[in-house]
Amino acid sequence: MFSCFKRLILTSVAAASLGVCAHSFASSDDLPDLGTAASHALSIDKEMIYGDAYMRVIRAQAPVLYDPLLAQYITELGNRLVAHANNVRTPFYFFMLQNDEINAFAFFGGHVAVHTGLFLYADNESEMASVLAHEISHVTQRHLARSIEAQQKTGPVTLAGMLGAILLTIAAPQAGMAALASTQALSAQSQINYTRQHEQEADRFGMQTMVAAGFDPNAAATFFSKLAAKYRYTSKPPQMLLTHPLPESRISEARDRAAQYPHITVAPSLNFHLAKARIQVRFSSYTDTAVLSLFNEQLAKKDYVFKEAALYGKALALFRMKDYKGAEAIIDPLLKQDPDNLFYLDTKTDLLTEAKKYDQAIKLLEAQRQMRPSSLVINTNLANAYLEDKQAAKAIPILEQMTFDDKENLLPFQMLNEAYEQTGNKAMQYYEKAEVMALRADFSGAIDQLNFAYRESDGQPLQIARIEAKLRQFRDAEEQMKSLKQ
């Protein structure tokens, strides 16, 4: 969704080190007693509070990707794995960071982040699933909480001391990675690194989860063998290899573990390859000409898993170069062949919007919405088309429902701010701006915006009541955030 893509706000990188781990495979161990593990150090409720707080910091400082297609893809893949995981005690929230580094990490409250760079090096969906399943297992086994409990037993370390340093970055929301690296936040994180036992559990449970979800258990070994071979002699390995060592013993044990499962043949995923092509074109360091050459070469040599994905990548590359007719000549046949494919529908909508054919885009998306009323991709594109066509009143109920369904997605709140600006409703414009600021941990600024909204709401008792309720919520949240930093 290119028009809406232009609305996204991506800020400096800061948080990519939280929750990464040094993997090492080993034989199965007895399960920990999760009924009591970490209960003294950190309750589930407390984990949720810390997870929410740190996610707000990440939104303020890291390049969170709000692309609806990629968000829907990674969420569906993650939820497929979670459905087959053991000991799931929290909701899960999957999101992406625009970063070419190969990495993924998990932290409190079921938050799992995936770098776009991971897609650039994964060859299939099972390889991607192997990484996600491992991170999911760190959450379900409560490894961060258990590490904190172990640390408290060996030294005078308080929970606030270890986690508060990370949250202190709220005081400097413009800090980048270089500035953050010099603070005590990263040294605090080093105190709660995962142990070898935790890695063994995450490796084992991760493989169990991915197999139960229908993925190839050999994918973990093949993916990391490929990375080990590629970077064995480099002087500057990627972040994932700095935090996830790849000794031969770990890779061979991964193969041994996979061999214990029945052989299965996993059909390749078109959506995975479409997502990878989208990242290559829109969210990587490829230049215009380089990315177009990439897909032209794939098509010329028939070097692809799905021809459709290579064609889609070429269409996006042409769109990026403003060759809209060339892009349309590719997308229209793809859409005719697969009229419900969200990737093709998204690009067709972009082309119609770029040509100011808003009525056609709206008609196409409204028909799709009848079949998929909760689709993030369809709803975001439709709301965007209404905004582009200056029909903000029709966009507002769609966006309001989206914010109700997913309170962590910044994009619909930003779009609501624009929608209320179009309609001249200053009170609600301030209200939505406050929501955006709160999602980025700026509760003080959010409260100021709500005060502005209050002053613009004379004679509207329902709107005043809504603002007052939100003011109480944000004041409480601000106090809670302060207590976490003490």
C-alpha positions in Angstrom: 0.0 0.0 0.0 2.3 2.7 -1.3 0.2 5.8 -0.5 -0.3 4.7 3.1 3.3 3.6 3.2 4.3 7.2 2.7 2.4 8.1 5.9 4.6 5.8 8.1 6.9 7.4 10.6 10.1 5.5 11.0 12.6 6.8 13.6 16.1 6.0 14.8 17.2 2.4 15.7 17.6 1.7 19.4 16.2 -1.5 20.8 17.5 -4.4 18.6 19.5 -6.0 21.4 16.7 -6.9 23.8 15.9 -10.6 24.1 18.4 -11.9 21.6 20.1 -15.2 22.6 23.1 -17.4 22.2 21.7 -20.6 20.7 23.2 -24.0 21.5 21.6 -27.3 20.9 21.7 -30.2 23.3 19.8 -33.3 24.3 16.4 -33.0 26.0 16.3 -32.0 29.6 13.5 -32.3 32.2 11.0 -29.5 31.9 11.1 -26.8 34.5 8.1 -26.5 36.8 6.5 -23.5 35.2 3.9 -23.4 37.9 6.5 -21.9 40.3 9.4 -20.9 37.9 10.1 -17.2 38.2 7.0 -16.6 40.3 9.0 -14.8 43.0 10.8 -12.5 40.6 8.1 -11.5 38.1 4.4 -12.3 37.9 2.7 -12.8 34.5 0.8 -9.5 35.2 4.1 -7.7 35.8 5.6 -9.2 32.6 2.6 -7.7 30.7 3.3 -4.3 32.2 7.0 -4.3 31.4 6.3 -5.7 27.9 3.8 -2.9 27.2 6.2 -0.2 28.5 9.2 -1.4 26.5 7.1 -1.7 23.3 6.2 1.9 23.7 9.9 2.7 24.0 10.6 0.7 20.8 8.0 2.6 18.9 9.6 5.9 19.9 13.2 4.9 19.0 13.2 2.0 16.5 12.2 1.7 12.9 9.0 -0.2 13.5 7.4 -1.2 10.2 3.7 -0.5 9.9 3.3 -2.1 6.4 -0.2 -3.8 6.6 0.7 -6.7 4.3 3.9 -7.6 6.1 2.2 -7.1 9.5 -0.7 -9.4 8.5 1.7 -12.0 7.1 4.1 -12.2 10.1 1.1 -12.1 12.6 -0.6 -15.0 10.8 2.6 -17.0 10.7 3.3 -16.3 14.3 -0.2 -17.2 15.4 -0.1 -20.4 13.5 3.0 -21.4 15.6 1.5 -20.1 18.9 -1.5 -22.3 18.3 0.7 -25.3 18.6 3.0 -24.1 21.4 2.9 -25.3 25.0 2.4 -23.2 28.1 1.1 -20.1 26.4 0.2 -17.7 29.2 0.2 -14.3 27.5 -1.1 -12.9 24.2 1.5 -12.7 21.5 2.2 -9.6 19.4 4.4 -10.0 16.3 6.0 -7.0 14.6 8.7 -6.1 12.2 11.7 -3.7 12.3 13.1 -2.3 9.1 16.7 -3.4 9.5 18.9 -5.4 7.0 20.6 -7.2 9.9 19.6 -10.8 10.3 17.9 -10.9 13.7 14.8 -11.6 15.7 14.1 -11.2 19.4 11.4 -11.7 22.0 10.6 -9.9 25.2 8.0 -9.6 28.0 4.3 -9.8 27.3 4.6 -12.0 24.2 6.2 -9.4 22.0 8.3 -10.9 19.1 10.2 -8.7 16.7 11.5 -9.8 13.3 14.1 -7.8 11.3 13.3 -7.4 7.6 16.8 -8.7 7.0 15.7 -12.2 8.1 13.5 -12.4 5.0 16.4 -11.5 2.8 18.4 -14.6 3.9 15.6 -17.2 4.5 14.8 -19.3 1.5 11.5 -20.7 2.6 8.7 -20.3 5.2 10.0 -23.2 7.3 13.3 -21.4 7.9 11.4 -18.3 9.0 9.2 -20.4 11.2 12.2 -22.1 12.9 13.4 -18.7 14.1 10.0 -17.5 15.2 9.3 -20.8 17.0 12.5 -20.5 19.0 11.6 -17.0 20.1 8.1 -18.0 21.0 9.6 -20.8 23.2 11.7 -18.2 25.1 8.4 -16.5 26.0 6.4 -19.5 26.9 9.2 -20.9 29.1 9.5 -17.5 30.7 13.3 -17.4 30.3 13.7 -13.7 31.0 11.8 -14.0 34.3 13.7 -17.1 35.2 17.0 -15.4 34.4 16.1 -12.5 36.7 15.2 -14.9 39.5 18.5 -16.7 39.1 20.4 -13.3 39.1 18.6 -12.2 42.3 19.8 -15.4 44.0 23.5 -14.8 43.2 23.8 -11.0 43.9 22.2 -7.9 45.2 20.4 -7.1 42.0 16.8 -5.7 42.0 14.3 -6.1 39.3 13.9 -2.3 39.0 17.7 -2.0 38.7 18.0 -4.4 35.8 14.9 -3.3 33.8 14.6 0.3 34.9 17.8 1.2 33.0 16.2 0.1 29.8 13.1 2.1 30.5 15.2 5.2 31.3 15.7 5.6 27.6 12.2 7.2 27.7 13.9 10.3 29.0 15.8 10.6 25.8 13.4 9.6 23.0 15.7 10.9 20.3 18.6 8.7 21.3 19.9 6.4 18.6 21.7 3.1 18.9 25.1 4.8 19.3 23.9 6.8 22.3 22.0 4.0 23.8 25.0 1.7 23.6 26.9 3.9 26.0 24.3 3.8 28.7 23.7 1.3 31.4 20.7 0.0 29.6 22.7 -2.5 27.5 24.9 -3.5 30.4 21.7 -4.2 32.4 20.4 -6.4 29.6 23.7 -8.4 29.7 22.8 -9.4 33.3 19.8 -11.3 32.1 21.2 -13.2 29.2 19.7 -16.6 28.6 21.5 -19.6 30.1 22.5 -22.7 28.2 19.6 -24.6 29.8 17.2 -21.9 28.5 18.7 -22.3 25.0 18.3 -26.0 25.1 14.6 -25.6 26.1 13.9 -23.0 23.4 15.7 -25.2 20.7 13.7 -28.3 21.7 10.3 -26.7 22.2 10.8 -24.5 19.2 11.3 -27.6 17.0 8.3 -29.3 18.6 6.2 -26.3 17.9 7.2 -25.9 14.3 6.7 -29.6 13.5 3.2 -29.5 15.2 2.4 -26.5 13.0 3.3 -28.4 9.9 6.8 -27.0 9.1 10.0 -28.9 8.1 12.1 -29.7 11.2 15.2 -29.7 9.1 14.8 -26.0 8.4 16.6 -24.8 11.5 19.8 -26.7 10.6 19.7 -25.7 7.0 19.1 -22.0 7.7 21.9 -21.7 10.3 24.3 -23.9 8.3 23.8 -21.5 5.4 24.6 -18.5 7.6 27.6 -20.2 9.2 29.1 -20.9 5.8 28.4 -17.4 4.5 30.0 -15.6 7.4 32.6 -18.1 8.7 35.6 -15.9 7.7 34.1 -12.5 7.8 35.5 -9.9 10.2 32.1 -8.4 10.9 29.4 -11.0 11.2 25.7 -10.0 11.3 24.1 -9.2 14.7 22.4 -12.6 14.8 25.7 -14.5 14.7 27.2 -12.3 17.4 24.4 -13.2 19.7 23.5 -16.7 18.3 26.9 -18.6 17.9 26.9 -21.4 15.4 29.3 -24.1 16.5 29.3 -27.3 14.4 28.0 -29.2 17.4 24.9 -27.1 17.5 24.2 -27.6 13.8 24.8 -31.3 13.9 22.6 -31.7 17.0 19.9 -29.8 15.2 20.1 -32.3 12.4 20.0 -35.2 14.9 16.9 -33.7 16.6 15.1 -33.2 13.2 15.9 -36.8 12.2 13.8 -38.0 15.2 10.7 -36.7 13.4 8.9 -38.4 10.5 9.9 -37.0 7.1 7.4 -34.5 5.7 7.2 -32.6 2.5 6.2 -29.0 3.0 4.7 -27.2 0.0 6.4 -23.8 -0.7 4.4 -20.7 0.4 3.6 -18.2 -2.2 2.8 -15.6 0.5 6.3 -16.0 2.0 7.9 -15.3 -1.4 5.6 -12.4 -2.1 6.5 -10.9 1.3 10.2 -11.4 0.6 9.9 -9.7 -2.8 8.1 -6.8 -1.1 10.8 -6.4 1.5 13.5 -6.5 -1.3 11.9 -3.7 -3.2 10.5 -1.4 -0.4 12.4 -2.1 2.7 16.0 -3.0 1.8 19.1 -1.2 0.7 18.7 -2.1 -3.0 18.8 0.8 -5.4 16.1 1.3 -8.0 18.1 -0.3 -10.8 19.5 -3.0 -8.7 16.2 -4.3 -7.5 14.7 -4.2 -11.0 17.7 -6.1 -12.3 17.3 -8.7 -9.6 13.8 -9.6 -10.7 14.6 -9.3 -14.4 17.4 -11.8 -13.9 15.2 -14.2 -11.9 12.6 -14.1 -14.7 15.2 -14.5 -17.5 16.9 -17.5 -15.9 13.7 -18.9 -14.4 15.5 -18.7 -11.0 12.5 -18.6 -8.8 10.2 -20.7 -6.7 7.1 -18.9 -7.9 7.1 -17.0 -11.1 4.3 -14.9 -9.7 6.5 -13.7 -6.9 9.2 -12.6 -9.3 6.6 -10.8 -11.4 5.2 -9.1 -8.3 8.7 -8.0 -7.3 9.2 -6.6 -10.8 5.9 -4.7 -10.7 6.8 -3.2 -7.3 10.2 -2.2 -8.7 8.5 -0.5 -11.7 6.1 1.3 -9.4 9.0 2.5 -7.3 10.5 3.9 -10.5 7.2 5.6 -11.3 6.6 3.3 -14.4 3.0 2.9 -13.5 1.9 1.5 -16.9 4.6 -1.1 -16.7 3.6 -2.1 -13.2 -0.1 -2.3 -14.2 0.7 -4.5 -17.2 2.1 -7.1 -14.7 -0.4 -6.7 -11.8 -3.6 -6.9 -13.8 -2.9 -10.5 -15.2 -1.7 -11.6 -11.7 -4.9 -10.2 -10.2 -7.1 -11.8 -12.9 -5.4 -15.2 -12.1 -5.8 -14.8 -8.3 -8.4 -12.1 -7.6 -8.4 -12.4 -3.8 -4.6 -12.2 -3.3 -3.9 -9.4 -0.9 -0.5 -8.6 -2.3 -1.9 -8.0 -5.8 -4.9 -6.2 -4.5 -2.7 -3.8 -2.5 -0.6 -2.9 -5.6 -3.7 -2.5 -7.8 -5.1 -0.1 -5.2 -1.8 1.8 -5.2 -2.0 2.1 -9.0 -5.6 3.3 -8.9 -4.9 5.8 -6.2 -1.8 7.1 -8.0 -4.0 7.7 -11.0 -6.6 9.4 -8.8 -9.2 6.7 -9.8 -10.4 6.7 -6.2 -13.9 5.5 -7.0 -12.5 2.3 -8.7 -10.2 1.6 -5.8 -13.0 2.1 -3.3 -15.4 -0.2 -5.3 -12.7 -2.9 -5.5 -11.9 -2.7 -1.8 -15.5 -2.5 -0.6 -16.3 -5.7 -2.4 -13.3 -7.4 -0.7 -14.3 -6.0 2.6 -17.7 -7.8 2.3 -15.7 -11.1 2.3 -13.0 -10.2 4.7 -14.3 -7.5 7.1 -11.4 -7.8 9.6 -8.5 -7.8 7.1 -5.8 -5.4 8.1 -4.7 -4.9 4.5 -8.2 -4.3 3.1 -9.3 -2.0 5.8 -6.1 0.1 5.8 -6.2 0.4 2.0 -9.9 1.3 2.0 -9.5 3.9 4.7 -6.6 5.4 2.8 -8.5 5.5 -0.4 -11.3 7.4 1.3 -8.8 9.9 2.8 -7.2 10.4 -0.6 -10.6 11.1 -2.1 -11.4 13.6 0.8 -14.1 11.3 2.2 -12.8 11.3 5.7 -16.2 10.7 7.3 -16.3 7.3 5.6 -12.8 6.4 6.7 -13.3 7.2 10.4 -15.6 4.3 11.3 -13.2 1.8 9.6 -10.2 3.3 11.4 -12.0 3.4 14.8 -12.8 -0.3 14.5 -9.2 -1.0 13.6 -7.9 0.8 16.7 -10.4 -1.1 18.8 -9.3 -4.5 17.3 -5.5 -3.7 17.7 -4.5 -1.1 20.2 -0.8 -1.6 19.4 -0.9 -0.6 15.7 0.2 3.0 15.4 -0.9 3.5 11.8 -4.7 3.7 12.1 -4.3 6.2 15.0 -2.1 8.4 12.7 -4.7 8.0 9.9 -7.5 9.0 12.3 -5.6 12.1 13.2 -5.6 13.0 9.5 -9.2 12.1 9.0 -10.4 14.4 11.9 -8.2 17.1 10.5 -10.1 16.8 7.1 -13.4 17.0 8.9 -12.4 20.0 11.0 -12.9 18.2 14.3 -10.1 19.7 16.2 -11.0 18.0 19.5 -10.7 14.5 18.0 -7.7 15.5 16.0 -5.9 16.3 19.3 -7.3 13.1 20.9 -5.8 10.9 18.2 -2.5 12.7 18.3 -2.5 12.0 22.0 -3.0 8.3 21.3 0.0 8.3 18.9 2.2 10.0 21.5 1.2 7.6 24.3 2.0 4.6 22.0 5.5 6.1 21.9 5.8 6.4 25.7 5.3 10.2 25.7 2.5 10.4 28.2 3.3 13.9 29.2 2.8 15.1 25.6 -0.3 13.0 25.3 -1.9 14.6 28.3 -1.2 18.0 26.9 -2.9 17.0 23.6 -5.9 15.8 25.6 -6.1 19.1 27.4 -6.2 20.8 24.1 -9.0 18.4 23.0 -10.9 19.2 26.2 -10.9 22.9 25.4 -12.2 22.3 21.9 -15.2 20.1 23.2 -17.6 22.7 24.5 -21.2 21.5 24.5 -20.3 17.9 23.6 -20.8 15.9 26.8 -20.1 12.5 25.3 -16.8 13.7 23.7 -15.9 15.4 27.0 -16.5 12.2 28.9 -14.4 10.2 26.5 -11.5 12.7 26.9 -11.8 12.7 30.7 -11.6 8.9 30.7 -8.5 8.9 28.5 -6.9 11.6 30.7 -7.3 9.4 33.7 -5.9 6.4 31.8 -2.8 8.3 30.6 -2.1 9.9 34.0 -2.2 6.4 35.6 0.0 5.0 32.9 2.5 7.9 33.3 2.8 7.2 37.0 3.2 3.5 36.4 5.9 4.2 33.9 7.7 6.4 36.4 7.5 3.6 39.0 9.1 1.2 36.6 12.1 3.5 36.2 12.8 3.8 40.0 
